[in-house]
């Protein structure tokens, strides 16, 4: 291999995959690989796949077909291009990928990214490599740490994986089979990574896991620590102004985590708490192990701890056996909570999951009708939530230049995109912004001039 090579990593799906893509790039960097924004001209292209969405595997094979054309063109020019498939589809499909797609050189499972350099060396020598065995050691500690320059290129907000895998075994979900059992990083390791991120000007951390509030990493006292204890440790890291976490399960929303929302000003007042359905009968069929009433009680307790807290959630409509009454129970729950945002999907069977074998599968037309009705309700709630900030002040973390000259875009505490005229010198700052206009996808506002007068004067604003 030459000293410098280009690697393009395309992420599909969740924040975990974005984080994993960064870690793959960090692991390859010592070997002379630099990240490329495009597959054109890349020496290695990695598809970091997700198995949650419908027809995930088919979409991957379609992408491989497009890359095969590039690979053939590179070969015609005397250049070698390697194609790797990583992530959950790789974990689920394994050797089937190299059987179906001759252009693929490497298949790497969701917990083996630390072995990528060696796998690429073997592929460079002509071997087709498949590695989807779950490791017996902690995968987190085996991955290379990013350097300051790599972190800085990724912006002032960062994802930080603290937990992986899931032991819940919801009947519709493939995660326990593609990501394995729950495992958590030690608190000290996470804090060290957070300190590196803060040193590179990261201001906001989103700690992530497939089931993040089941976090149980080793604490300083040698005993398992919960997510609340971890968040308190991260809040003490100098430079970190904001904390978030996702994705949670209602079963693991304990009293200590609820209390942390009242205690920590760094912890943003926005919780993503998937419920999936408002029908107890469907929740039982999903093996969610909570009821609609328990979910509503958690919402009540969280709002009692922090009254300005807002919620987002996940919903699946058309689960096998769902009646109109079951679906109405979901709409009733949405009305009762009032969500700031939500992700909603029509149920689609995942091979190997119990729900795929259930009777009373719902016709696609009915699933589509229910999904449209649910999304219309969520959209009304989201618009009302955004409209409630008209004329009000929000603390906004400025992240990057906006579309207009002299404009910056940032995030509110509620993950709303906010556009404001401000100098680039304020990127990374949390500034007070008065909302002047509600757009379809963003809020627009004016910054309080007095608070940042020197910077504004220096920029000629």
Secondary structure, DSSP 8 states (H G I E B T S, - for coil): --S-EEEEEEE-SSHHHHHHHHHHHHHHHTTTEEE-SSSTT-SEEEEEE-SSSTTHHHHHHHHHHHHHHHHHHHHHTT---EEEEEHHHHHHHTHHHHHH-TT--EEE-TT-GGGHHHHHHHHHTT--EEE----SS-HHHHS----HHHHHHT-SEEEEE-EE--S---TT--HHHHT-S-EE--HHHHHHHHHHHHHTT--EEEEE-TTGGG---B-TTSSB--HHHHHHHHHTSTT--EEEEE-EEGGG--HHHHHHHHH-TTB-SEEEEE-B-S-HHHHHHTT----HHHHHHHHHHHHHH-TT-EEEEEEEES-TT--HHHHHHHHHHHHHH--SEEEEEE----TTSGGGG-S----HHHHHHHHHHHHHHHHHHHHHHHHTTTT-EEEEEEEEE-SSTTEEEEE-TTS-EEEEE--GGGTT-EEEEEEEEE-SS-EEEEE-GGGGHHHHHHTT-
